[in-house]
Amino acid sequence: MKPLRIILPLVALLGVIFLLVKFVPTKKAAIKIESVPQATVFINGKEVGKTPYEKEKAKPGRLDIKLVPEGINALPWEKELVLSPNTRLIMYKKFAENKEEETSKILYLQKSGDKEKASLILSSTPSNVSVSIDGQMRGFSPLNLEDVGSGEHKIVLSYPGYQSEEIIARTLAGYELVVEVKLAKGKQEETQEATGSAQLTEVKEQVLIKDTPTGWLRVRMGPTTAATEAAKVKPGEIYPLLGEEKGWYKIEYKEGKEGWISGRYAQKITPTPQVAPTSSPND
C-alpha cells in the first residue's frame, strides 16, 4: 500500500493550508493524526502514542479519539466516530488557549454506491460557511455534491469574522470524500473612524447552479419544460434571482437577458451583507 502523505499547514492571515494526496484505498482501515502542538493520543480510553500518530491496520468500528495537548493551557479535544472498512481517516487539530481560536479538520474517503462518480460531503462549524472548489462558488455548508470529478481539488471555506481554510484533497471515482472542518475565529474588521458612519449595502438573493447529469442546465423563456430554450448555464455559476414560480427560478443569465431555470438543479443563496462607509461631513 502506498503511504498517505500529509503536509502540515502553515499558519497565515488567510488561514491554514492542509494537503491530502496520494490516497490509495485498502481493505484495512487506517488512521493518521496530526496536531499543533504535539498531543498525547487516546483511542477508546487507551493511550496509544503521541502526534504525529499513524496506524495502517486499524480495526473498523466505533472510535473515541481524544487528544491531550502538551505545553499549552488548552482543553483536550475529543471526537467520536465510526471507522468503516476501506477507509483512511485523516485528523488535524490546532490547539489554542482560547477555544474559539482553535481549528480542526477531519477527512476520510469511504466507498459510495456509484463507481463512476467522486462525491463530496462537507460540514463545518459554524454552519452556512461559503464553499468554493477550484475557484468556483459551490454553495454553503452543510454541502453534498454528487460528483466533483476525480483528481486533486482546492477547497476554500470562508465565513465573516473567521479565518479562512484552504484544503487540497484528492477525490476518487467510487468514493465519497467526507470533510468536517471547524474554523477559528479571526480578528474583527476595524471599526469606522469617528468622522464617518457606515451602512449596509443592498443584498439581493442569487441562485447557484448545482450539479446536473448533463453538465449544464437549460434556461427557458417561461417556467415550464414546454417553454423555448433561451440558453444554457453550468454548475457552479451564480446568477441574480429575479423571481420564483412553482419550482422555477427567474434569473438574469446575461446582462439584460432573463429566463427561467428548474429549481431542482438550483439553490438560492444570500450573499453576506457588506459594510460600506458613507461620506463624512468633512468630505
C-alpha positions, -999 to +999 in steps of 0.1 A: +000+000+000+013+034-009+017+058+020-005+087+026+014+120+030+002+150+049+020+183+046+012+201+078-003+236+075+015+269+078-004+295+098-011+326+077-035+355+078-060+338+055-060+306+074-044+271+073-035+251+043-040+213+046-029+188+019-043+153+014-027+135-015-019+100-028-048+082-012-049+045-022-079+026-008-071-006+010-090-035+025-079-023+060-089+009+078-061+034+085-057+064+108-033+094+107-035+121+133-015+154+134-017+183+158-001+216+168+014+215+194+022+178+200-006+159+218-010+125+236-034+103+217-061+082+234-083+058+214-112+042+233-097+053+266-063+037+259-031+058+254-016+047+221+011+073+215+017+109+205+011+130+174+020+125+147+003+092+151-003+067+124-019+032+123-021+014+090-042-016+101-068-001+124-098-022+134-131-008+119-158+002+143-167+029+168-138+050+179-135+076+207-104+096+198-090+121+224-060+144+221-044+160+251-021+189+241+013+194+256+030+227+266-002+248+262-030+257+285-057+243+263-085+218+268-083+182+254-101+176+221-124+145+218-141+131+187-163+101+185-169+085+150-173+052+132-143+039+112-156+019+082-136-008+063-117+006+033-114+040+050-084+062+056-090+087+083-070+119+085-073+142+115-057+176+122-060+197+152-046+231+161-049+239+197-051+274+213-056+288+248-087+305+235-110+277+223-126+300+197-092+303+180-088+265+176-093+248+143-097+211+133-101+191+101-113+155+096-111+140+062-118+104+050-127+085+019-154+059+020-169+038-007-201+051-024-227+033-044-216+049-077-184+037-092-184+065-118-187+095-095-164+112-070-186+129-044-180+154-016-198+156+017-188+187+037-199+200+071-185+229+092-186+248+124-200+274+121-226+263+095-235+283+064-198+287+055-193+296+019-175+268-001-156+272-033-140+244-052-113+251-078-122+288-078-159+283-083-185+290-056-204+258-050-227+266-021-229+268+017-222+242+044-235+216+050-229+207+014-234+174-005-221+174-041-229+143-061-198+145-084-169+168-082-147+148-106-117+126-097-084+143-091-069+170-069-092+198-058-087+230-038-115+236-014-117+271+003-141+278+032-148+313+044-171+330+069-172+366+082-152+370+114-134+337+110-101+327+094-105+311+060-093+275+055-079+260+023-078+223+018-062+205-011-075+170-014-077+142-040-110+126-048-115+091-064-144+077-085-165+053-065-156+071-032-171+099-011-147+124+004-161+134+037-148+167+052-155+181+086-140+215+095-140+238+124-130+274+116-110+295+140-123+330+149-102+357+134-098+394+142-128+415+137-128+442+110-117+475+121-145+499+130-152+530+111-134+562+121-154+586+143-156+611+115-176+588+093-205+564+095-214+531+079-243+515+062-252+480+048-250+477+011-281+462-005-281+424-006-300+406-033-307+369-034-288+348-060-291+314-075-263+288-075-264+262-103-260+227-088-245+196-104-266+182-133-264+148-151-256+166-184-231+191-171-254+221-180-289+234-172-314+248-197-326+284-194-362+286-207-384+316-217-411+305-192-415+284-161-422+252-178-404+225-197-425+233-228-411+268-230-385+276-256-348+272-246-330+305-243-296+295-232-276+270-211-258+276-177-232+255-160-229+240-125-211+264-101-222+295-118-242+322-098-269+344-112-292+372-098-326+358-087-355+379-101-385+358-092-400+323-084-429+304-097-439+268-090-404+253-085-388+275-111-364+304-106-363+335-129-327+347-134-307+372-153-284+349-172-268+377-192-269+414-189-304+425-200-315+389-207-338+369-184-350+334-183-363+305-161-344+275-147-357+245-128-353+247-090-344+210-090-308+219-100-305+253-084-300+266-048-310+300-035-281+319-017-279+352+000-245+369-001-231+382+032-240+419+037-211+442+033-204+473+054-198+503+032-185+536+046-206+567+039-190+601+033-180+620+064-193+656+069-158+669+060-158+652+025 
